[in-house]
Amino acid sequence: MNPVSVRVPAKVNLQLGVGPLRDDGYHDLVNVFHAVSLFDEVTAEPADELRITVEAAPGSRVAIGGVPTGDGNLAARAARLVAERLGAAPRVALRIRKAIPVAGGMAGGSADAAAALLACARLWDDPAAPALAPADLLNLGARLGSDVPFALLGGTAVGTGRGERLTAATVHGTFHWVFATADGGLSTPAVYAECDRIRAARGGGVPEPRESGALMAALAAGDAEALSAALTNDLQPAALALRPSLRGVLDAGRDLGALGALVSGSGPTCAFLAADAAGAAGLADALDRAGVAAQTLTAHGPVPGATVI
Ligand code: C5P
């Protein structure tokens, strides 16, 4: 059996509407996912036992220190899930090459899990009569994490429920982004918990989130300025409370000409929308000179989800 390599994108949330805390510990979301051109690569190769290695992608300065290489890595759980479904033994070596910031609010761990699902299915499933259809992989993905199905799908999509029920969105054109990473990640559960705490202290109920019509119209029109005005993230106050320095990063991006600025998902990566590719490159340079970010990265979206290469 030949090795299988899968390329998988990062995401930024264009709208992250967070409803009240549910009994199961999750929140109902309206989550507009947008896949951007920062890619991890996962290679699956037959081996004696399940093994994971993690390295920075060539040319990437992503800090991989905190990434688990045992069962704590979501990609390992993905491999076990596919093996169990196919009645195979999870004898696979997964090599993860990371360019997506770790614990950065860009779903890098979920992306690796999605890539591992696809790579292991390709390795062990029967190509003539596949036991696992794309819809089955999406379902397995939802068992692994709320953001995993989107990493399989890619593009731009509205996620409801925990974020795992996806509907593709109509998008025209390409949007150009700058991402400012921070040293040290933020824990997603901690950011959700802080969001609940802030809301409880404020009092008054939490409404169910609603999809933004202005955002969907901006996407359909390919209008970066209108999209910038419609970007929202209900987790942003919590991320800023846990990491106050992010306020200065967002302000710097706006001062340096970003059309729009927000914390990506649960943070701490900050996302800036530019008018075009040249605008994004100029903004990234200016943010680098300002020295407010660990690293700046440029990317465009939407891009396809996990793809065998
Ligand atoms: O689904 P996943 O394991 O990626 O979620 C990580 C954590 O994020 C959950 O344990 C929960 O604390 C929080 N979360 C949430 N509501 C969602 C998605 C995630 O509260 N819809």
Boltz pocket constraint, residues with backbone or C-beta under 6 A from the ligand:
constraints:
  - pocket:
      binder: B
      contacts: [[A, 25], [A, 26], [A, 27], [A, 28], [A, 29], [A, 144], [A, 145], [A, 146], [A, 147], [A, 161], [A, 162], [A, 163], [A, 188], [A, 189], [A, 190], [A, 192]]
      max_distance: 6.0
